[in-house]
Amino acid sequence: MTADVTADARELLDRCDELAAISSLPVGIERVYLSPQHAEAHARAAEWMAEAGLTVRQDAAGNLVGRLEGRSPGLPALLLGSHLDTVPDAGRYDGILGVLSAIAVVRRIAARAATLPFAVEVIAFGDEEGTRFGTTLLGSAAVAGAWRDEWWELTDCDGVTLREAFERFRLDPARIGEANRAGEVLAYLETHIEQGPRLEDLDLPLGVVTGIAAARRMSLTFHGEARHCATPYDRRHDALLGAAQAVVAIERTARSLGAMATVGRMEVAPGAVNVIPGTATLSLDLRAETDAERDAALEAILAELATICRERGLTLERHDTHTAAAVLCDARLQDAIGEAIASVGQADATGSVPRLFSVAGHDAMAVAGIAPVGMTFVRCAGGISHHADEAVTLDDVAAAIDALERTVEALARTQASSSPSSS
C-alpha cells in the first residue's frame, strides 16, 4: 500500500501506543471502569473525536459518545465503536482498534455528512471487560437499557461499590436510565481484532462475524476439611485436590461437547504449606455457539463435579456472576460488511470473504437488544489477545478502516433509497 493509503492506519497505531501509556500498572496496561485512567483515556479520545468533527459528550454511564449529524438534526444514529477499558496486563488493540478506526472513518466522511440519511456516532464504551466489578458489558448494557439495580452493590477488590465509584466519578446513579438509547440507534458496527488464529491461518486480513457465543461465568467453591498434613490419606477431605481434579474434568467435558471452558483463577484457604486445604474456589468461564449447547455443557460439567465431591467427601457451592445469550449478527449487515471487505481487495482467491463465529464476547452482544449489529474481525498475530504480545499490521489496519468506511457508505445508500423522502 502507498503511504497516503496507510496514513490513517499509521496514525491509528500511534494513538494505540499513546493510550497504552495510560495505565494503572507501572509495567503493562490496565485501565478499569470509572478509574483515573478511564477518565484520562476518554479525555484523549474526546480530543480526537472533536478533531474529526464530532460533537462529544459523556453519557450517564461514563461512556464517551461523539455525534456527527446527518442531513437533518436528530436522525437515528448509525453507531460505530468498541471499548477503551482493558483486562490486567492487556494488549493495546482489543477494543481500542474499534474506537479509533471509527474515529478515522468519521474524519473521512465528515465533509459529506449533509448527504447522510442518518447521524453517525462513535462510542467508546467505559466497561466491556468487567475487570473491576466482575460483571461484563456494563457500559453497553446501560446503552441498551439493560442496567440491573443489583449491580449497584457490586464491589471491587478494595471494597468500593459500583454506586460509590459512580459518585466518585461525578456520575449520578439516579440518572443511569438516561444512557438508554433504545429507539435512537439505527444499527451498530464494531471492528475488533479476532482474538483467534483463523484469519491468520487463512492468510486473510479481515472477516465477517456471524454471531457471538452464549456465555456463563461463575465461581465454584469446594468445601472440605482443613487438617494437619499428618492426617492419613483415607481421612482427608482435600478441597484443593477436588478442585484440581475438577479443572481437568471441566476441560475434558467441554471439549467433548464442543464448548469452550476456561478456569482462569483459583484461590485456596487456609494456604499454609503444612495444612490440607479446607476450601478451594475456582472461576469458570463457559461459552458455546448456542444457549442450549452452553447449558448442556454446564449440566454435564456439574454432574462431573458432583461425582468428584462424592468421592472426596466435599461439598460444592456455586455462585453465578454472568449470563449472556448467544447473539446473531444481522444478515443484512453481514452482507454489507462482506461486500465492503471484497471491494477493498481483501477477499480470497475465489472472491469469498470468511465468515467467522466469535467465541469472545463483545459490546455488540448488549447493543443487539436495541438494534441490528454487525462486526468485522481483523487478523491478529498468532491469534493472541488479552496479552502484551497482541499485534496487528499496518496494512491490515488500513484495510479495516477502508472496509468500515465502505460499509457506512453502503448503508447510507440503502437507507436513502428506502427513505420516504427519497421517492
Buried (B, 14 or more C-beta within 10 A) or exposed (E): EEEEBBEBBEBBBEBBEEBBEBBBEEEBBBBBBBBEBBBBBBEBBBEBBEEBBBEBEBBBBBBBBBBBBBBEEEBBBBBBBBBBBBBBBBBBBBBBBBBBBBBBBBBBBBEEBEEBBBBBBBBBBBBBBBBBBBBBBBBBBBBBBBBEEEBBEBBBEEEBBBBBBBEEBEBEBEEBEEBBBEEBBBBBBBBBBBBBBBBBEEEBBBBBBBBBBBBBBBBBBBBBBBBEEEBEEEEBBBBBBBBBBBBEBBBEBBEEBEBBBBBEEBBBBEEEEEBBBBBBBBBBBBBBBBBEBBBBBBEBBBEBBEEBBEEBEBEBEEEEBBEBBBBBBBEEBBEBBBBBBBBBEBBEEEEEBBBBBBBBBBBBBBBBBBBBBBBBBBBBBEBBBBBBEBBBBEBBBBBBBBBBBBBBBBBBEEBBEEEEEEE
